[in-house]
Amino acid sequence: MNKLELLTKIIELAEKRDEEEKELQKRYGKEKAEQDEEGSETMVLVSRAEYVNAPRPCAAELESFVKGQSDEDIVYVAAVMYGGRDYWLYKEPPQALDDVIGELKSNHPDDVRELIHNILEEELLAEYSKAGIDVYKIT
């Protein structure tokens, strides 16, 4: 799998995760109206525990895929995500990709678990990765 295919797969899985989360928020994370005996509507919160404990197969698929990548690929994905984030937020060219990769490697020389965590926890992973592909002209 080349780098563009890797990033494209992560974007696809992140978008599925995001849709899954939206559906769970609709189902569990919003208030719903109920009528009492007099016909007045009152608002009740849906169970937070049900929302937190709801199955998230798309999130699990993304996690499994990311954790299955080599350390080198994890650093690459994180670098593209961070560069894309900076471009997406500030509309300015980010640091050169090789520089970001070098910084990440020096900050995480033996363990990429923190990078994996950061990738998986990024709510805008798909958007930042797309911006990174664009700004770094990854083909």
Secondary structure, DSSP 8 states (H G I E B T S, - for coil): --HHHHHHHHHHHHHHHHHHHHHHHHHHSSEEEEE-TTS-EEEEE--HHHHHHS--HHHHHHHHHHHTS-HHHHHHHHHHHHHHHHHHHH-S--S-HHHHHHHHHHHSSS--HHHHHHHHH-TTHHHHHHHHHHHTT--
